[in-house]
Amino acid sequence: MRFSLLSDPPHLGRFLAATALLGLGQQLFVVARNPWLVEHGYLPHQVAPVQGVGALAGIAAGFLAALVASRVTSVALLRLCGIIQAAGFAMQVAFVDDAQLLLVGAAVAGLGIQLQTAVAPAWLSQATPPRHLAGAFSAWNVALFPLAGLLAAVCIGVVSLSSDGERHTQTLALSLGAALSLAATLPLWWVRAPESDALPKRRLAAPGRAAAVVAVFALLGLAGGITVPFFQLYFKMAWGVAPAGIAGLYAASMTVALLGYLAAPRVAARFGLWPSAVGALVLALPCYALMAWAPGLTWAAVGFVGRAASGRVSAALLQHLGQAVSPRGDGSAVAALAVLVQSATWAAGAFLAGPLLATGAGGFGRLFVVTALVDGAAILVALLTFPRLWRSRPNGADALGPL
């Protein structure tokens, strides 16, 4: 019998539809929120704390997922994500002129976003036949990032045609992001817990293996927090790109990322899971250099698209790798710990970016150089640990399915 991601199991299609709506809301904020804050008088280094508190909320999401995982099924937590995300987004739109309430809204939104990231891998692992797990992970990542990013670019383009100025375009886009996040709760209420939705153990069976995986996620979180939240400001302030143009750049990056997702299974089958994940990380390094010293907007755009695509593909492969090298009972906890630690380091990176941006016109270049150095450290740790983890992966890990 042929397997279909839209119908096997019956609730996976609904889960992916909800993921796409959540992702669309998130991507609208990714593209429009920070330039919108600058339009409201915030300086670039003042935007960094807004990014930081959103990431710090991910720590709470990781703790929440870990603490209640032994009492509540993953699908019950998923149903909260859209409501929390929508509330946080709406608060930011409503209270943009109140810095304290803006920070609260960013923290609430970060909790919803990261809770979904912490819980979804466990639900996918439990709901999907083992031989099709790789396809389910790929479909989830496609719905959450490249598909959502492409739809966000279309939405911003349409909104810009009927709006009055950049600030109005951005406000409408952000309001739409909040509404779509709330709409995501509808399909999630019809997603049921799979029969195999067993509550995970309280203690890790292999804490050393989990620590090795989480260490790589921690470094990648630090690198991402320094740079990723500020790409929009980079193009707005360094190159003068309008909101519709920034949305177009994100659409291009998501298109390339989508092609990367489609190619990743064959590449991983050819070269192996962990070498492919590390290889994607390596490809990002010259992209950072290109953006730091770009002679023109075209070269900066090429670096941005390449980095975004390689980052998304490596993230998808690393998520699968984290599950593959862990005992099956540890999978949920490893995913939650990765989110918790990565959120903490992402927040640290976002706060670190503030002083770098405050140094003047050269601040963006410094962001890219520091990020490349931290990414390099993550690659080194991966090279030192992943080969051993893969060779000694627990019995039954292959049941997670071929790529």
N, C-alpha and C positions, 0 to 999 in steps of 0.2 A: 504494500500500500504506500502510495506517495505521501510524503510529509509536507504539510503546508504551514508556514509560519503564521498565517492568518487564521488558521482553524485548529491546529494541533499543538498544544491542547486547546480546547474551545475558547479559553479566555486570553490567550496570548495576543490575538489580534486586537482585542479591546485594550490590553495593557500597552501595546505599541501605539495605538491611537492616542491614549492618554499621555504617553511619553512624548509624542510629537507635539501635542498642545502645550505641555509643560516646557518642552524645549523651545518652542516658538516664543512663548512668553519670556523665557530667559534670554534668548538671542536678541529680542527687541530691546531689552535692557542693556545687553552687552554692547550693542551698536550705538544706542541713543543716550543712555543715562549720563555718562561722564561728560560728553560735550554739552549736554543739556545743563549740567551743573555749572560748567564754565559760563554758559550763557546767562546763568542766574547770578554770576558774580563770584563764584568760587575759583580760587587759584588752583593750578594743578597739584601743588603739594597739599592743598586742603582736601582734595578728592581722595588722596591716599587713605586717610582714616575711614572714609565711607566704605572703601573696598575692604579695609582691614577688619572692620567689625562684622561685615558679611561673612568673611572667611572664619573669623573667630566663632561665629555661630555654628559653623561646621563641627567644631569641637563638641558643642552640645548635642549636635545631631549624632555624632559618633557614639557619645556616651549613652544617648537615649536608645539608639539601636542596640548597643551592647547590653545595656541594663535590662531592657524589656524583652530582648529576643527570646529569653527562656520562658516568658509568660504570654507573649502576644505573637501571633503569626505575622509573617512579613506582609501579607496582603492587608492586614488591618492598619499597619503603619503607612502603607502606600496611599491609603485613602485620605490620610491627613495632609499629604504633601501639597496637593493643589490648593487647598484652603489656606494653608500657612503661607505658601508662596504668593498667592493672590493678595492676602492681607498685607504682607510686607511691601509688595510693589505699590499697592494703593496708598499706603502710608507715605511712601517717598514722593509720589505725585502730589498728594494733598499737602504735605508739610515741607516742601522744598525750601521755603524761606526760614524754617526753624531748624537750625543745625542739629539740635539735640534730638528732636523727633525724627529728623531724617536718618540719623544714626540708628535709632530704634527700628525704623522701617527696614533699613539695610540689614540689620541683625535678624529680624523676623524672616525676611526673604531668604537670607543665607541659610537659616535653619531649615526651611522647606526644601530648598534646592539640594542641600547636602544630605538631608534625610533620605531623599529619593535615591541619591547616589549610593548611600550606605545600604539601603534595603533592597534595591532592585536586583543586584547580583544574586542574593540569596533566593529571591522569588524565582528568578530565571533558572537557577540550578535545580530548584525543586519542581518546577512546573514543566520543564522541557525534557523529552527523552534524551538520555545521555549522548547518543550518537549525533544528535542535532544541536547540542549546546553551543558549539562554536557559531553556528548560523544564527541562533537566538541572540547571542551576545553581539554579533555584528549588526543584526537588525535593530537591537536596542540602541546601539551607538549611532547608527545612521539616523534613526528617528530623533534622537536627542540633540544631535549636532548638525551634520551637513544638511539633512532635509529641513530641519527647523531653521537653520541659517539661511538657506535659499528662500524659504517662505518669508522669513523676516525681511530680507532684502526687497522682495516683491511688495510686502505690506508698506514698508517705508517709502518705496517709490510711488505707490498709489497715494499714500497720505500726503506726500510732498506736492503732488499735483493739485491738491485741493486745499492746501493750507496757506497761511499767511506768514511766511518767514521761517527761519530755522527753528526758533524756539517753539513755535506753534506745531511744527512738524514733529519735533521731538516729544512734546507733551502728548500729542495725539497717539504717537507710537507707544509711549510708555503706558498710557491709559489702556490701549488695546492689549498690551502685554499682561496687565493685571486681569482684564476680563477673560482672556484666553486661558490664563492659569486657573481661574475659577471654573471655566468650562471643562477643564481636564478632569474635574472630580466626577463628572457624569459617567464616562465609560469606566472609571475606576470603581464606582459603586456596583458595577456588574461584573467585576473581576472577582473570582472566588479563589479561596485557598486550594491549591492542588492536594490531591490525596496524599502526596509524599511530603506535605509541608510539615515536616517533623521539627519540633522545637530543638534548637541546637544546644550543645552542652555548655555548661558554665565555664569550663576550663579547657584551654587549648591542649590538644594531644601532642602537638609539635611546636612549642613556643619559639624554638630557635629558627625554624623554617619561616614562621610568620615574621619574626624580627628582621630577617634578611630581606623579605619582600617589602615590608613596611619601610625599611630604611631607604630603599630606592624611591618609593612614593614620597617620603619626607623631603628628600632633596629636590625632587621634581616639583613638589609643592612650593618650596622656597623659591626656586627659579621662576615658576609661573607667577607667583604673587608679585615679584619684582617688576615684571614686564607686561604680562597678558592684559591686566585691567586697563593699561594705559595706551594700548595701540590706537584707540580712537583719538586720544589727545595728541598722540604723535602725528597722525595724519592731519588733524585739524590745525595744530599750532605750528608744526614744522613745515607743512606743505600746503596749508590753506584749503584742505579738501572739505566740501560741503557734506551735510548728513547723507544725502542721496548717494554721493560718491563713496563715502565710507561704507554705506550699505552694499554698494556694488563690489567693493574690495572684499568684504566679508562673504558676499555671494560667490565670488571667484575662489576664495579660499575653501569654502564649503564644497564647491563643485570638485575641486582637486582632491579634497579630503574624501569625498564620496567615491571618486575613482580609486583612491588609495584603499578604502575599505573593501572595494570589490576585488582589488588585486591582492590584498593582504593574505587571504587564505591560500592562494597559489604560491605566493612568495614564501609564506611560512612552511607550506608543504615541501617546497624545494630546498629551503635553507634551514628550516627548523624554527620552532616558536620563539625561543629566547634570542637566537641570533637576529631574527627579523625585528623583534621588539627593540633590541639595542641598536640595530642598524638604522631604524627610523629615528632614534634619538640622535645618532651621529649626524644624520642629514640636516638636522636643525641648526647645527653649529655654524656652518657657513652662511646660513640665512640671517642669523643674528649679526654677523660681521657685515653683511651686505646692508642691512638696515642702519647699522651704526655709522657707516661711511658711504652711504648711497650718494652718488653724484647727481641724482635726479629722482623725481617721483616714480618714474617707471621702475628703476632699480629697487627703490624702497618697496614698491608694491610686489615685485617678484620675490623679495626676501620675506615679506609678510605672508604671502600666499604659500610659499614653500614651508615656512616654519609652522604655520597653522595646520597644514595638511600632515606634515610629519608628526607633529605633536598629537593630533587626534588619532592617527593610526597607531602610534606607539602606545597611547593610553588604552586603546581597545585590546591590543595584544597583551599588554601588561596585566589588565584585568583578568583575561583568560588564563594567563600564566600563573597569577596568584592563586586561582582556583585549582589549576592543574597540579601544582607542586604541593598543595596542602591536603592532608587527610580530609575526606569528604565532610566529616563532622566539624572541621575547623573552618570551612569555607565562609560561612556567614560571619564568624568573628573576625576573620582576616579582612574581609571586605569592610566591616565596620571600623576596625582599627586603622586600615589604610585611609579611610575618609577622615577619621578623627585626627590622625597625625598629619596628614596632608593639609587639612584645614588649618591646623596650628601653624605649620610652616608657611603656608600660603599667606596667612594673616601677617606673620613676621615679615615676609617679603614685601607685602603691600605697605606696611609701616616703614620698612627700610627704604622703599622707593621715594617716600616723601622728602627726606633730606637730599637724595640724589637729584630729584626734580627741582628742588629749591636752589640748586647751584647755578641755575641760569640756562642759557640756550644749549649748552652741551649736556644737559641732564639726560636727555633721551639716549644719547650715545653711551653714556655711562651705564644706564639701565641695561642696554643690550650686552655690553661687555661683561658686567657682573653676572648677568643671567647665563651667558655662555660658560663662564667659569664654573658656576654651580651645576649646570647641566653636565659639564665634563666630569665633575665629581660623582654625579649619579651614574654616569656611564662606567666609570672606574669601579664603583661598588658593584654594579650589575655584572661586569666582566669577572669580578673576583668571586661572586656567589652563585650566579645563575647556572653555570655549567654543572656545579656540584648538586644544586637543588634539582635540576632536571634529571641527572643520572640516577639520583637516589629518590626520585618521587615515589610516594607510597603506592602500594599495590592497589589497583583499581583506578589510578589517575587517568589511565588511557581511556577509561569508560566515559570521560568527559567529552570524548568525540574528537575525530580528526579535524584539522583546520581545512 
